[in-house]
Amino acid sequence: MKQFKIIVEKHPEGYVAYPLGLKGIVVGEGDTYEEALADVKSAIRFHLETFGQEALEGDSPVLEAFMVEAGVAF
């Protein structure tokens, strides 16, 4: 079993979840936090079964994740 850091976002239409530390794009979604988390865990399993160990970003694992908000002029 491998632990992943997973970002879960709440949107007006539901929840979106995605893991850090994988090569490629893996996304889960659901009407609830729990549904999105279960969906992304299933997607991670499928991704690893399909692409194997090469899908893991082994050289530089994510130790911590931070969320910040910053204003950008455009």
HELIX and SHEET records of a PDB file:
HELIX    1   1 TYR A   33  PHE A   51  1                                  19    
HELIX    2   2 GLY A   52  ALA A   55  5                                   4    
SHEET    1   A 3 ILE A   6  HIS A  11  0                                        
SHEET    2   A 3 GLY A  14  PRO A  19 -1                                        
SHEET    3   A 3 GLY A  28  GLY A  30 -1                                        
END                                                                             
